[in-house]
């Protein structure tokens, strides 16, 4: 049965559902049934644009591990590893510096697991973070993972803050305000906002970052969280859906498009510090990749394959230019207490 029909029947029987439920069930159906990546899919992620992205992440992780004392055993953990492209490129680079970690991929899609196994045959799979090893530092990467986790939207109604729900107008999905007061869930400086104001929160993202941070504090290690979003909470809705590389109405075909929202890195930094990790900073992807040496790496690739000059430079620009991914995408660095400050975060 199409997921839209499931939602309609549920709403008619029980009343409006939360946007978080709508988004979570839609993405669960979507990722279980399709390979969304690449030109033939619905969107392209940074690792698919160029090998330089994964290579520089691998370089950063190797540098952290070396300066922290070459702990063993050590575990590479990736959340939502897509086709395994980033992990493959990062691991290849890490091995050049003597870092050969155990590989753990947190993935629930059987289809994507099959593709990842072809790229990284040695990987061990996990449905969530609970089954990751308890011994040895973790080197964690989450690239475009948090944006697909369900969000809650809170809207300022005449009578106060309410959760934004999904209801029906005939057969059409529409936003409606819930009945339960939600003022306590809104940051204090937003509680007197004008009527109609919207704020977004992601308890799911906060839970993931809190668990990563707690493990870093207990086991050692470092993490890179890379996604599109903002450094502090902002008002307004960022909920969107993408299909065939175009934005579409999120209500038009639930389960058949990728649903995402901007990541609130400011809140997640506070969550990480509250769970004992050191927040090194949050910087733009463009600045971080430039600091890591993407310009030098691009020229090295061009020297080896001069006929690919235009393609390499176009990929570099797509990753770092402000009009592409360079400014909207952020890189947040976390580390265990006592671990070094990672390259690209020294000024924060």
VMD Tcl script that draws the C-alpha trace (Angstrom):
set ca {
  {0.00 0.00 0.00}
  {1.39 3.47 -0.80}
  {2.59 5.15 2.37}
  {0.37 8.17 1.63}
  {-2.69 5.92 1.92}
  {-1.38 4.45 5.17}
  {-1.00 7.94 6.61}
  {-4.47 9.00 5.44}
  {-6.11 6.02 7.09}
  {-4.13 6.55 10.29}
  {-5.05 10.24 10.46}
  {-8.72 9.55 9.81}
  {-8.79 6.91 12.53}
  {-6.65 8.57 15.24}
  {-6.28 12.24 14.32}
  {-3.29 14.30 13.14}
  {0.19 12.78 13.43}
  {3.41 14.58 14.32}
  {5.68 15.82 11.57}
  {8.41 13.70 13.20}
  {6.38 10.54 12.64}
  {5.54 11.55 9.09}
  {9.22 12.20 8.29}
  {10.59 9.15 10.10}
  {8.26 6.64 8.46}
  {8.65 8.27 5.05}
  {12.45 8.08 5.13}
  {12.40 4.53 6.51}
  {10.30 3.42 3.53}
  {12.40 5.48 1.10}
  {15.85 4.25 2.15}
  {14.72 0.62 2.43}
  {13.52 0.52 -1.16}
  {15.95 2.53 -3.27}
  {19.52 3.56 -3.99}
  {19.06 7.34 -3.80}
  {22.66 8.35 -4.58}
  {24.32 9.59 -7.74}
  {23.13 11.04 -11.00}
  {20.69 8.19 -11.56}
  {19.25 8.63 -8.06}
  {17.73 11.60 -6.28}
  {20.79 13.46 -4.97}
  {24.60 13.50 -5.00}
  {26.64 13.63 -1.79}
  {30.18 14.98 -1.40}
  {31.95 11.57 -1.51}
  {30.30 10.87 -4.88}
  {31.46 14.25 -6.24}
  {35.17 13.57 -5.72}
  {37.54 11.14 -4.04}
  {39.23 14.21 -2.51}
  {36.47 14.51 0.08}
  {36.93 11.06 1.60}
  {40.71 11.24 1.27}
  {40.93 14.44 3.31}
  {38.65 12.99 5.98}
  {40.94 9.96 6.15}
  {43.96 12.27 6.43}
  {42.32 14.20 9.28}
  {41.49 11.01 11.19}
  {44.98 9.59 10.69}
  {46.53 12.83 11.95}
  {44.33 12.77 15.06}
  {45.21 9.13 15.76}
  {48.93 9.71 15.31}
  {49.02 12.76 17.58}
  {46.90 10.98 20.20}
  {49.46 8.18 20.55}
  {48.52 5.48 17.98}
  {46.04 3.66 20.21}
  {45.13 0.06 19.37}
  {42.63 -1.32 18.80}
  {40.92 1.60 17.07}
  {37.58 1.62 15.29}
  {36.38 3.53 12.24}
  {32.65 4.15 12.59}
  {30.49 5.71 9.89}
  {26.83 6.61 10.35}
  {24.76 6.32 7.21}
  {27.64 5.34 4.89}
  {25.70 5.51 1.63}
  {27.37 3.36 -1.00}
  {30.54 3.06 1.09}
  {32.43 5.53 -1.12}
  {33.57 7.82 1.69}
  {34.72 4.92 3.86}
  {36.66 3.35 0.97}
  {38.49 6.59 0.17}
  {39.14 7.46 3.81}
  {40.43 4.00 4.70}
  {42.77 3.97 1.72}
  {44.31 7.22 2.93}
  {44.50 6.12 6.57}
  {46.42 3.01 5.63}
  {49.18 5.14 4.11}
  {49.88 6.45 7.61}
  {49.80 3.08 9.35}
  {46.20 3.35 10.52}
  {44.22 0.20 9.76}
  {41.14 0.36 11.99}
  {38.34 -2.10 12.44}
  {35.43 -0.87 10.34}
  {31.90 -0.47 11.69}
  {29.03 0.81 9.57}
  {25.76 1.91 11.13}
  {23.19 1.15 8.44}
  {19.66 -0.26 8.44}
  {18.93 -0.50 4.70}
  {19.50 -4.04 3.34}
  {19.98 -2.63 -0.16}
  {22.65 -0.15 0.90}
  {24.38 -2.75 3.10}
  {24.81 -4.94 0.03}
  {26.44 -2.08 -1.87}
  {28.65 -1.16 1.09}
  {29.84 -4.75 1.44}
  {31.16 -4.64 -2.11}
  {33.15 -1.48 -1.35}
  {34.34 -2.47 2.16}
  {34.17 -6.27 2.55}
  {35.71 -6.22 6.02}
  {32.99 -4.01 7.51}
  {30.86 -5.03 10.47}
  {27.27 -3.80 10.49}
  {25.15 -2.25 13.21}
  {21.53 -1.12 13.33}
  {22.44 1.59 15.83}
  {25.28 2.75 18.06}
  {24.37 0.45 20.95}
  {26.26 -2.53 19.54}
  {29.52 -0.71 18.75}
  {32.62 -2.00 20.60}
  {33.15 -0.68 24.12}
  {36.95 -0.96 24.03}
  {39.29 1.25 22.04}
  {38.92 4.75 20.61}
  {36.31 5.51 17.97}
  {36.95 7.55 14.83}
  {33.42 8.56 13.87}
  {32.18 10.12 10.63}
  {28.60 11.21 9.92}
  {28.24 12.84 6.52}
  {24.74 13.96 5.52}
  {23.26 11.68 8.15}
  {21.64 13.97 10.70}
  {19.65 15.97 8.14}
  {17.50 12.92 7.37}
  {16.57 12.28 11.01}
  {13.04 13.29 12.02}
  {12.40 16.78 13.29}
  {9.70 18.36 15.40}
  {8.32 21.74 14.42}
  {6.82 24.03 17.04}
  {4.57 26.88 15.93}
  {3.51 29.96 17.90}
  {-0.28 29.91 17.91}
  {-2.59 32.55 19.41}
  {-2.84 30.60 22.66}
  {0.89 29.77 22.87}
  {3.37 27.31 21.38}
  {1.99 24.12 19.84}
  {3.51 21.21 17.95}
  {3.01 21.38 14.19}
  {1.16 18.26 13.11}
  {0.09 16.70 9.82}
  {-3.64 16.46 9.23}
  {-6.00 16.12 6.27}
  {-8.12 18.49 4.21}
  {-10.08 15.99 2.20}
  {-7.33 13.74 0.81}
  {-4.69 16.47 0.95}
  {-2.06 16.57 3.72}
  {-1.99 19.89 5.56}
  {-0.26 21.36 8.60}
  {-2.36 21.74 11.74}
  {-1.48 22.91 15.25}
  {-1.61 20.33 18.01}
  {-3.68 20.89 21.14}
  {-1.03 20.26 23.81}
  {0.91 23.30 25.14}
  {4.59 23.14 24.12}
  {5.95 26.36 25.64}
  {8.31 24.42 27.91}
  {9.99 22.83 24.86}
  {10.86 26.20 23.31}
  {14.15 27.99 24.18}
  {13.47 30.87 26.58}
  {14.48 33.56 24.10}
  {11.91 32.28 21.60}
  {8.88 32.03 23.91}
  {7.60 35.54 23.15}
  {8.08 35.28 19.39}
  {5.37 36.58 17.08}
  {2.37 34.46 16.20}
  {3.15 32.11 13.32}
  {6.83 31.77 14.22}
  {8.28 28.26 13.76}
  {11.24 26.61 15.43}
  {12.63 23.18 14.66}
  {14.18 20.66 17.01}
  {15.53 17.18 16.40}
  {15.47 14.98 19.49}
  {16.75 12.14 17.31}
  {19.84 14.09 16.22}
  {20.48 15.22 19.79}
  {20.28 11.61 20.99}
  {22.75 10.41 18.35}
  {25.26 13.19 19.06}
  {24.87 12.66 22.80}
  {25.65 8.96 22.44}
  {28.66 9.63 20.18}
  {29.97 12.23 22.63}
  {29.51 9.92 25.61}
  {31.41 7.15 23.87}
  {34.24 9.52 22.97}
  {34.45 10.66 26.59}
  {34.59 7.05 27.81}
  {36.63 5.36 25.07}
  {38.65 8.12 23.43}
  {38.55 9.15 19.83}
  {37.26 11.89 17.59}
  {34.27 12.60 15.37}
  {33.45 14.64 12.29}
  {29.81 15.56 11.73}
  {29.26 17.08 8.28}
  {25.93 18.32 7.06}
  {24.05 21.32 5.80}
  {22.68 23.59 8.47}
  {23.37 26.59 10.66}
  {25.54 27.36 13.64}
  {22.65 28.53 15.85}
  {18.92 27.90 16.07}
  {16.97 29.91 13.52}
  {13.29 30.42 12.98}
  {11.30 29.11 10.04}
  {10.75 25.77 8.39}
  {13.62 24.03 6.60}
  {11.67 20.79 6.03}
  {12.04 19.73 2.40}
  {12.00 16.78 0.05}
  {14.18 15.97 -2.95}
  {13.39 13.67 -5.84}
  {15.37 13.31 -9.06}
  {17.64 16.19 -7.98}
  {14.73 18.61 -7.58}
  {12.87 19.90 -4.57}
  {9.33 18.57 -4.39}
  {6.39 19.05 -2.05}
  {7.14 16.81 0.98}
  {3.45 15.90 1.14}
  {3.21 14.84 -2.51}
  {4.67 11.32 -2.28}
  {5.82 10.24 1.20}
  {8.20 7.31 1.05}
  {9.25 8.15 -2.52}
  {11.48 11.19 -1.89}
  {14.32 12.05 0.48}
  {13.03 14.19 3.35}
  {15.52 16.41 5.16}
  {15.89 19.49 7.35}
  {18.77 21.78 8.24}
  {20.93 20.70 11.18}
  {21.11 22.98 14.24}
  {24.82 22.68 15.01}
  {24.67 25.16 17.89}
  {22.31 22.96 19.88}
  {24.28 19.81 19.02}
  {27.54 21.39 20.21}
  {25.96 22.01 23.61}
  {24.61 18.45 23.67}
  {28.08 17.04 22.92}
  {29.74 19.08 25.65}
  {27.01 18.05 28.08}
  {27.94 14.41 27.45}
  {31.63 14.94 28.14}
  {33.16 15.42 24.68}
  {35.29 18.36 23.67}
  {33.67 20.48 20.96}
  {36.51 21.70 18.76}
  {34.33 24.01 16.72}
  {31.98 24.18 13.75}
  {33.33 25.63 10.50}
  {32.17 25.80 6.90}
  {32.97 22.84 4.69}
  {34.79 25.10 2.23}
  {37.13 26.54 4.84}
  {37.78 23.12 6.39}
  {38.64 21.45 3.08}
  {40.92 24.31 2.08}
  {42.76 24.07 5.38}
  {43.17 20.33 4.86}
  {44.78 21.01 1.47}
  {42.14 20.32 -1.15}
  {43.82 22.73 -3.56}
  {47.10 20.81 -3.34}
  {45.32 17.47 -3.69}
  {43.42 18.69 -6.74}
  {46.62 19.75 -8.47}
  {48.20 16.38 -7.68}
  {45.27 14.62 -9.35}
  {45.54 16.92 -12.37}
  {49.27 16.19 -12.66}
  {48.51 12.47 -12.85}
  {45.63 12.91 -15.32}
  {45.92 16.23 -17.19}
  {42.93 15.38 -19.39}
  {40.76 15.43 -16.24}
  {41.75 18.99 -15.27}
  {38.33 20.53 -15.89}
  {36.49 17.75 -14.08}
  {38.81 17.85 -11.04}
  {38.55 21.62 -10.74}
  {34.76 21.52 -11.15}
  {34.49 18.92 -8.37}
  {36.77 20.94 -6.10}
  {34.70 24.06 -6.67}
  {31.46 22.23 -6.00}
  {32.81 21.10 -2.63}
  {34.30 24.42 -1.48}
  {32.66 27.32 -3.32}
  {30.16 29.40 -1.35}
  {27.60 29.22 -4.15}
  {27.69 25.43 -3.99}
  {28.38 23.37 -0.82}
  {31.15 25.46 0.71}
  {29.13 27.72 3.02}
  {25.82 25.95 3.64}
  {27.57 22.73 4.68}
  {29.28 22.75 8.08}
  {31.89 20.52 9.70}
  {31.66 19.97 13.46}
  {34.63 18.42 15.24}
  {34.39 16.50 18.51}
  {37.12 14.76 20.48}
  {37.69 12.94 23.71}
  {39.13 15.00 26.57}
  {42.91 14.95 26.25}
  {42.90 14.32 22.51}
  {44.50 16.97 20.27}
  {42.66 19.77 18.48}
  {42.07 18.69 14.90}
  {43.38 20.53 11.86}
  {40.87 23.10 10.68}
  {39.56 23.89 14.16}
  {42.61 25.50 15.77}
  {41.18 29.02 15.69}
  {37.89 28.05 17.37}
}
mol new
graphics top color blue
foreach p $ca { graphics top sphere $p radius 0.5 }
foreach p [lrange $ca 0 end-1] q [lrange $ca 1 end] { graphics top cylinder $p $q radius 0.2 }
display resetview
